């Protein structure tokens, strides 16, 4: 009887310990989420302030570092805009909501985006955010519009390091574009009506063709 009683006590103690562990884990996750949210808000304020002050290059460099870390650690999500998206949205608002291609053509913007590698990093980041499963269709399409503008911008062709940049960035850019062309991701696109799907998949095909043209131009230098 004493042995049976001891076994019951041990079992009860084990269950109590499991509950304690669960409480601690839930608390840590909540705290981690709150800390992450505060860090995002702080970084967002910083990059938007830099954008507003005209330091676009610094803002995008900082935003890219944040977004790439979030992607690498699988902490990014489509419901929360990436910082690159936030910077570009702010940039458009500063220029009367002009189309992305017109914004990029502005001398004060083009002058801070001279590196083909940075332009392709931005394109890659936008596309990877566009295909997060929970990205809203409107943001997916907006990101794709920016990507087409970056890929068709003649300034990127003038960089002698374009071929190296493409070798590094092209596979992931192409992978995201393939998902968009097939309307496989995000969920909002997969479940969209035929008109919206056609519009987005057509833009994705255009971006993919533009990427191929860049690769050909880089290879014949």
MARSE-315930 format. One record per residue (C-alpha): z, y negated, x negated; residue number from 1; residue in three letters. Coordinates in Angstrom, 1 decimal, always signed. Example, Ala and Ser with C-alpha at 12.3 -4.5 7.8 and 13.67 -1.06 7.14 Angstrom:
<sepas>
<sepa pz="+7.8" py="+4.5" px="-12.3" seq="1" type="ala"/>
<sepa pz="+7.1" py="+1.1" px="-13.7" seq="2" type="ser"/>
</sepas>
This chain:
<sepas>
<sepa pz="+0.0" py="+0.0" px="+0.0" seq="1" type="unk"/>
<sepa pz="+0.9" py="-2.4" px="-2.8" seq="2" type="unk"/>
<sepa pz="-2.5" py="-1.7" px="-4.4" seq="3" type="unk"/>
<sepa pz="-4.3" py="-2.4" px="-1.2" seq="4" type="unk"/>
<sepa pz="-2.4" py="-5.6" px="-0.7" seq="5" type="unk"/>
<sepa pz="-3.2" py="-6.7" px="-4.2" seq="6" type="unk"/>
<sepa pz="-6.9" py="-6.0" px="-3.6" seq="7" type="unk"/>
<sepa pz="-6.8" py="-8.1" px="-0.4" seq="8" type="unk"/>
<sepa pz="-5.2" py="-11.0" px="-2.3" seq="9" type="unk"/>
<sepa pz="-7.7" py="-10.8" px="-5.0" seq="10" type="unk"/>
<sepa pz="-10.6" py="-10.8" px="-2.5" seq="11" type="unk"/>
<sepa pz="-9.1" py="-13.8" px="-0.7" seq="12" type="unk"/>
<sepa pz="-8.6" py="-15.7" px="-4.0" seq="13" type="unk"/>
<sepa pz="-12.2" py="-14.9" px="-4.9" seq="14" type="unk"/>
<sepa pz="-13.5" py="-16.4" px="-1.6" seq="15" type="unk"/>
<sepa pz="-11.3" py="-19.5" px="-2.2" seq="16" type="unk"/>
<sepa pz="-12.8" py="-19.9" px="-5.7" seq="17" type="unk"/>
<sepa pz="-16.3" py="-19.6" px="-4.3" seq="18" type="unk"/>
<sepa pz="-15.6" py="-22.3" px="-1.7" seq="19" type="unk"/>
<sepa pz="-14.2" py="-24.6" px="-4.4" seq="20" type="unk"/>
<sepa pz="-17.3" py="-24.1" px="-6.6" seq="21" type="unk"/>
<sepa pz="-19.5" py="-24.9" px="-3.6" seq="22" type="unk"/>
<sepa pz="-17.5" py="-28.1" px="-3.0" seq="23" type="unk"/>
<sepa pz="-17.8" py="-29.1" px="-6.6" seq="24" type="unk"/>
<sepa pz="-21.5" py="-28.5" px="-6.7" seq="25" type="unk"/>
<sepa pz="-22.1" py="-30.4" px="-3.5" seq="26" type="unk"/>
<sepa pz="-20.1" py="-33.3" px="-4.9" seq="27" type="unk"/>
<sepa pz="-22.0" py="-33.3" px="-8.2" seq="28" type="unk"/>
<sepa pz="-25.4" py="-33.2" px="-6.4" seq="29" type="unk"/>
<sepa pz="-24.3" py="-36.1" px="-4.2" seq="30" type="unk"/>
<sepa pz="-23.1" py="-38.1" px="-7.1" seq="31" type="unk"/>
<sepa pz="-26.2" py="-37.3" px="-9.1" seq="32" type="unk"/>
<sepa pz="-28.4" py="-38.4" px="-6.2" seq="33" type="unk"/>
<sepa pz="-26.5" py="-41.7" px="-5.9" seq="34" type="unk"/>
<sepa pz="-26.7" py="-42.3" px="-9.6" seq="35" type="unk"/>
<sepa pz="-30.5" py="-41.5" px="-9.6" seq="36" type="unk"/>
<sepa pz="-31.0" py="-43.9" px="-6.7" seq="37" type="unk"/>
<sepa pz="-29.2" py="-46.7" px="-8.4" seq="38" type="unk"/>
<sepa pz="-31.1" py="-46.1" px="-11.6" seq="39" type="unk"/>
<sepa pz="-34.4" py="-46.2" px="-9.7" seq="40" type="unk"/>
<sepa pz="-33.5" py="-49.4" px="-7.9" seq="41" type="unk"/>
<sepa pz="-32.5" py="-51.0" px="-11.2" seq="42" type="unk"/>
<sepa pz="-35.7" py="-49.9" px="-13.0" seq="43" type="unk"/>
<sepa pz="-37.8" py="-51.0" px="-10.0" seq="44" type="unk"/>
<sepa pz="-36.3" py="-54.5" px="-10.0" seq="45" type="unk"/>
<sepa pz="-37.0" py="-54.7" px="-13.7" seq="46" type="unk"/>
<sepa pz="-40.7" py="-53.7" px="-13.6" seq="47" type="unk"/>
<sepa pz="-41.4" py="-55.9" px="-10.6" seq="48" type="unk"/>
<sepa pz="-39.8" py="-58.8" px="-12.3" seq="49" type="unk"/>
<sepa pz="-42.0" py="-58.3" px="-15.4" seq="50" type="unk"/>
<sepa pz="-45.0" py="-58.0" px="-13.2" seq="51" type="unk"/>
<sepa pz="-44.2" py="-61.2" px="-11.4" seq="52" type="unk"/>
<sepa pz="-43.7" py="-63.0" px="-14.7" seq="53" type="unk"/>
<sepa pz="-47.1" py="-62.0" px="-15.9" seq="54" type="unk"/>
<sepa pz="-45.9" py="-59.2" px="-18.3" seq="55" type="unk"/>
<sepa pz="-48.1" py="-56.6" px="-16.7" seq="56" type="unk"/>
<sepa pz="-48.6" py="-54.5" px="-19.9" seq="57" type="unk"/>
<sepa pz="-44.8" py="-54.2" px="-20.4" seq="58" type="unk"/>
<sepa pz="-44.2" py="-53.5" px="-16.7" seq="59" type="unk"/>
<sepa pz="-46.8" py="-50.7" px="-16.6" seq="60" type="unk"/>
<sepa pz="-45.6" py="-49.2" px="-19.8" seq="61" type="unk"/>
<sepa pz="-42.0" py="-49.1" px="-18.5" seq="62" type="unk"/>
<sepa pz="-43.2" py="-47.8" px="-15.1" seq="63" type="unk"/>
<sepa pz="-45.3" py="-45.0" px="-16.7" seq="64" type="unk"/>
<sepa pz="-42.3" py="-43.9" px="-18.8" seq="65" type="unk"/>
<sepa pz="-40.2" py="-43.6" px="-15.6" seq="66" type="unk"/>
<sepa pz="-42.8" py="-41.8" px="-13.5" seq="67" type="unk"/>
<sepa pz="-43.8" py="-39.4" px="-16.2" seq="68" type="unk"/>
<sepa pz="-40.2" py="-38.4" px="-16.8" seq="69" type="unk"/>
<sepa pz="-39.7" py="-37.9" px="-13.0" seq="70" type="unk"/>
<sepa pz="-42.8" py="-35.7" px="-12.9" seq="71" type="unk"/>
<sepa pz="-41.7" py="-33.7" px="-15.9" seq="72" type="unk"/>
<sepa pz="-38.2" py="-33.1" px="-14.5" seq="73" type="unk"/>
<sepa pz="-39.6" py="-32.4" px="-11.0" seq="74" type="unk"/>
<sepa pz="-37.4" py="-35.1" px="-9.6" seq="75" type="unk"/>
<sepa pz="-40.3" py="-37.2" px="-8.2" seq="76" type="unk"/>
<sepa pz="-41.2" py="-37.1" px="-4.5" seq="77" type="unk"/>
<sepa pz="-43.9" py="-38.5" px="-2.4" seq="78" type="unk"/>
<sepa pz="-41.6" py="-40.2" px="+0.1" seq="79" type="unk"/>
<sepa pz="-40.5" py="-42.6" px="-2.7" seq="80" type="unk"/>
<sepa pz="-43.2" py="-44.7" px="-4.3" seq="81" type="unk"/>
<sepa pz="-43.6" py="-44.3" px="-8.0" seq="82" type="unk"/>
<sepa pz="-43.0" py="-47.3" px="-10.2" seq="83" type="unk"/>
<sepa pz="-46.6" py="-47.5" px="-11.2" seq="84" type="unk"/>
<sepa pz="-47.5" py="-47.7" px="-7.5" seq="85" type="unk"/>
<sepa pz="-44.9" py="-50.4" px="-7.0" seq="86" type="unk"/>
<sepa pz="-46.3" py="-52.5" px="-9.9" seq="87" type="unk"/>
<sepa pz="-49.9" py="-52.2" px="-8.7" seq="88" type="unk"/>
<sepa pz="-48.9" py="-53.1" px="-5.1" seq="89" type="unk"/>
<sepa pz="-47.1" py="-56.1" px="-6.4" seq="90" type="unk"/>
<sepa pz="-50.2" py="-57.0" px="-8.5" seq="91" type="unk"/>
<sepa pz="-52.4" py="-56.9" px="-5.5" seq="92" type="unk"/>
<sepa pz="-50.1" py="-59.1" px="-3.5" seq="93" type="unk"/>
<sepa pz="-50.2" py="-61.7" px="-6.3" seq="94" type="unk"/>
<sepa pz="-54.0" py="-61.8" px="-5.9" seq="95" type="unk"/>
<sepa pz="-54.3" py="-62.1" px="-2.1" seq="96" type="unk"/>
<sepa pz="-54.7" py="-58.4" px="-1.5" seq="97" type="unk"/>
<sepa pz="-58.0" py="-58.2" px="-3.3" seq="98" type="unk"/>
<sepa pz="-59.6" py="-54.8" px="-3.7" seq="99" type="unk"/>
<sepa pz="-58.4" py="-52.9" px="-6.8" seq="100" type="unk"/>
<sepa pz="-61.7" py="-53.4" px="-8.6" seq="101" type="unk"/>
<sepa pz="-61.6" py="-57.2" px="-8.2" seq="102" type="unk"/>
<sepa pz="-58.0" py="-57.3" px="-9.4" seq="103" type="unk"/>
<sepa pz="-58.9" py="-55.3" px="-12.6" seq="104" type="unk"/>
<sepa pz="-61.8" py="-57.6" px="-13.2" seq="105" type="unk"/>
<sepa pz="-59.5" py="-60.7" px="-13.5" seq="106" type="unk"/>
<sepa pz="-59.3" py="-61.8" px="-17.1" seq="107" type="unk"/>
<sepa pz="-55.5" py="-62.1" px="-17.0" seq="108" type="unk"/>
<sepa pz="-55.3" py="-58.5" px="-15.8" seq="109" type="unk"/>
<sepa pz="-58.0" py="-57.0" px="-17.9" seq="110" type="unk"/>
<sepa pz="-56.6" py="-58.6" px="-21.0" seq="111" type="unk"/>
<sepa pz="-53.4" py="-56.5" px="-20.6" seq="112" type="unk"/>
<sepa pz="-55.2" py="-53.3" px="-20.0" seq="113" type="unk"/>
<sepa pz="-57.3" py="-52.8" px="-23.1" seq="114" type="unk"/>
<sepa pz="-56.3" py="-49.3" px="-24.0" seq="115" type="unk"/>
<sepa pz="-58.3" py="-46.5" px="-22.4" seq="116" type="unk"/>
<sepa pz="-55.4" py="-44.2" px="-22.9" seq="117" type="unk"/>
<sepa pz="-53.1" py="-46.4" px="-20.8" seq="118" type="unk"/>
<sepa pz="-55.7" py="-46.7" px="-18.1" seq="119" type="unk"/>
<sepa pz="-56.1" py="-43.0" px="-17.9" seq="120" type="unk"/>
<sepa pz="-52.3" py="-42.5" px="-18.0" seq="121" type="unk"/>
<sepa pz="-52.1" py="-44.8" px="-15.0" seq="122" type="unk"/>
<sepa pz="-54.9" py="-42.8" px="-13.2" seq="123" type="unk"/>
<sepa pz="-53.2" py="-39.5" px="-14.0" seq="124" type="unk"/>
<sepa pz="-49.8" py="-40.8" px="-12.7" seq="125" type="unk"/>
<sepa pz="-51.3" py="-42.2" px="-9.5" seq="126" type="unk"/>
<sepa pz="-53.2" py="-39.0" px="-8.7" seq="127" type="unk"/>
<sepa pz="-50.1" py="-36.8" px="-9.4" seq="128" type="unk"/>
<sepa pz="-48.1" py="-38.9" px="-7.0" seq="129" type="unk"/>
<sepa pz="-51.0" py="-38.8" px="-4.5" seq="130" type="unk"/>
<sepa pz="-50.8" py="-35.0" px="-4.3" seq="131" type="unk"/>
<sepa pz="-47.1" py="-34.6" px="-4.0" seq="132" type="unk"/>
<sepa pz="-46.6" py="-32.5" px="-0.9" seq="133" type="unk"/>
<sepa pz="-44.8" py="-35.2" px="+1.1" seq="134" type="unk"/>
<sepa pz="-46.9" py="-38.2" px="+0.1" seq="135" type="unk"/>
<sepa pz="-47.9" py="-40.2" px="+3.2" seq="136" type="unk"/>
<sepa pz="-51.7" py="-40.3" px="+3.7" seq="137" type="unk"/>
<sepa pz="-51.8" py="-44.1" px="+3.4" seq="138" type="unk"/>
<sepa pz="-50.3" py="-44.1" px="-0.1" seq="139" type="unk"/>
<sepa pz="-52.4" py="-41.2" px="-1.1" seq="140" type="unk"/>
<sepa pz="-55.5" py="-43.1" px="-0.2" seq="141" type="unk"/>
<sepa pz="-54.3" py="-46.3" px="-1.8" seq="142" type="unk"/>
<sepa pz="-53.7" py="-44.5" px="-5.1" seq="143" type="unk"/>
<sepa pz="-57.1" py="-42.9" px="-4.9" seq="144" type="unk"/>
<sepa pz="-58.7" py="-46.4" px="-4.4" seq="145" type="unk"/>
<sepa pz="-57.0" py="-47.6" px="-7.6" seq="146" type="unk"/>
<sepa pz="-58.1" py="-44.5" px="-9.5" seq="147" type="unk"/>
<sepa pz="-61.7" py="-45.1" px="-8.6" seq="148" type="unk"/>
<sepa pz="-61.4" py="-48.7" px="-9.8" seq="149" type="unk"/>
<sepa pz="-59.9" py="-47.7" px="-13.1" seq="150" type="unk"/>
<sepa pz="-62.4" py="-44.9" px="-13.7" seq="151" type="unk"/>
<sepa pz="-65.4" py="-47.2" px="-12.9" seq="152" type="unk"/>
<sepa pz="-64.1" py="-50.2" px="-14.8" seq="153" type="unk"/>
<sepa pz="-66.6" py="-50.9" px="-17.6" seq="154" type="unk"/>
<sepa pz="-63.9" py="-52.1" px="-19.9" seq="155" type="unk"/>
<sepa pz="-62.6" py="-48.6" px="-20.4" seq="156" type="unk"/>
<sepa pz="-65.9" py="-47.6" px="-21.9" seq="157" type="unk"/>
<sepa pz="-65.5" py="-50.1" px="-24.7" seq="158" type="unk"/>
<sepa pz="-62.5" py="-48.4" px="-26.3" seq="159" type="unk"/>
<sepa pz="-63.5" py="-46.3" px="-29.4" seq="160" type="unk"/>
<sepa pz="-60.6" py="-44.0" px="-28.6" seq="161" type="unk"/>
<sepa pz="-61.9" py="-43.1" px="-25.2" seq="162" type="unk"/>
<sepa pz="-62.9" py="-39.6" px="-26.2" seq="163" type="unk"/>
<sepa pz="-59.5" py="-38.7" px="-27.5" seq="164" type="unk"/>
<sepa pz="-57.8" py="-40.2" px="-24.4" seq="165" type="unk"/>
<sepa pz="-60.1" py="-38.1" px="-22.1" seq="166" type="unk"/>
<sepa pz="-59.3" py="-34.9" px="-24.0" seq="167" type="unk"/>
<sepa pz="-55.6" py="-35.5" px="-23.4" seq="168" type="unk"/>
<sepa pz="-55.7" py="-36.8" px="-19.8" seq="169" type="unk"/>
<sepa pz="-58.8" py="-35.3" px="-18.2" seq="170" type="unk"/>
<sepa pz="-57.5" py="-31.8" px="-17.3" seq="171" type="unk"/>
<sepa pz="-54.6" py="-33.0" px="-15.2" seq="172" type="unk"/>
<sepa pz="-56.7" py="-35.8" px="-13.6" seq="173" type="unk"/>
<sepa pz="-59.3" py="-33.3" px="-12.7" seq="174" type="unk"/>
<sepa pz="-56.8" py="-30.8" px="-11.3" seq="175" type="unk"/>
<sepa pz="-55.4" py="-33.5" px="-8.9" seq="176" type="unk"/>
<sepa pz="-58.8" py="-34.6" px="-7.9" seq="177" type="unk"/>
<sepa pz="-59.7" py="-31.0" px="-7.1" seq="178" type="unk"/>
<sepa pz="-56.8" py="-30.7" px="-4.7" seq="179" type="unk"/>
<sepa pz="-57.9" py="-34.0" px="-3.0" seq="180" type="unk"/>
<sepa pz="-61.5" py="-32.9" px="-2.7" seq="181" type="unk"/>
<sepa pz="-60.4" py="-29.7" px="-1.0" seq="182" type="unk"/>
<sepa pz="-57.9" py="-31.6" px="+1.2" seq="183" type="unk"/>
<sepa pz="-55.3" py="-29.1" px="+0.0" seq="184" type="unk"/>
<sepa pz="-52.6" py="-31.7" px="-0.8" seq="185" type="unk"/>
<sepa pz="-50.7" py="-33.7" px="+0.2" seq="186" type="unk"/>
<sepa pz="-49.6" py="-32.1" px="+3.5" seq="187" type="unk"/>
<sepa pz="-50.5" py="-35.4" px="+5.3" seq="188" type="unk"/>
<sepa pz="-54.1" py="-35.0" px="+4.1" seq="189" type="unk"/>
<sepa pz="-54.3" py="-31.2" px="+4.9" seq="190" type="unk"/>
<sepa pz="-53.2" py="-32.0" px="+8.4" seq="191" type="unk"/>
<sepa pz="-55.2" py="-35.2" px="+8.9" seq="192" type="unk"/>
<sepa pz="-58.0" py="-35.5" px="+11.4" seq="193" type="unk"/>
<sepa pz="-61.6" py="-34.9" px="+10.3" seq="194" type="unk"/>
<sepa pz="-62.5" py="-38.5" px="+9.9" seq="195" type="unk"/>
<sepa pz="-59.5" py="-39.3" px="+7.5" seq="196" type="unk"/>
<sepa pz="-60.2" py="-36.1" px="+5.6" seq="197" type="unk"/>
<sepa pz="-63.8" py="-37.0" px="+5.1" seq="198" type="unk"/>
<sepa pz="-63.0" py="-40.5" px="+3.9" seq="199" type="unk"/>
<sepa pz="-60.4" py="-39.3" px="+1.3" seq="200" type="unk"/>
<sepa pz="-62.4" py="-36.3" px="+0.1" seq="201" type="unk"/>
<sepa pz="-65.4" py="-38.5" px="-0.4" seq="202" type="unk"/>
<sepa pz="-63.4" py="-40.9" px="-2.5" seq="203" type="unk"/>
<sepa pz="-62.0" py="-38.0" px="-4.5" seq="204" type="unk"/>
<sepa pz="-65.6" py="-36.8" px="-5.2" seq="205" type="unk"/>
<sepa pz="-66.5" py="-40.3" px="-6.3" seq="206" type="unk"/>
<sepa pz="-63.6" py="-40.4" px="-8.7" seq="207" type="unk"/>
<sepa pz="-64.5" py="-37.0" px="-10.1" seq="208" type="unk"/>
<sepa pz="-68.1" py="-38.1" px="-10.7" seq="209" type="unk"/>
<sepa pz="-66.8" py="-41.3" px="-12.4" seq="210" type="unk"/>
<sepa pz="-64.6" py="-39.2" px="-14.6" seq="211" type="unk"/>
<sepa pz="-67.6" py="-37.0" px="-15.6" seq="212" type="unk"/>
<sepa pz="-69.7" py="-40.1" px="-16.4" seq="213" type="unk"/>
<sepa pz="-66.9" py="-41.4" px="-18.6" seq="214" type="unk"/>
<sepa pz="-66.8" py="-38.1" px="-20.5" seq="215" type="unk"/>
<sepa pz="-70.6" py="-38.1" px="-21.0" seq="216" type="unk"/>
<sepa pz="-70.5" py="-41.7" px="-22.3" seq="217" type="unk"/>
<sepa pz="-67.6" py="-40.9" px="-24.7" seq="218" type="unk"/>
<sepa pz="-69.4" py="-37.8" px="-26.0" seq="219" type="unk"/>
<sepa pz="-72.6" py="-39.7" px="-27.1" seq="220" type="unk"/>
<sepa pz="-70.8" py="-42.4" px="-29.1" seq="221" type="unk"/>
</sepas>
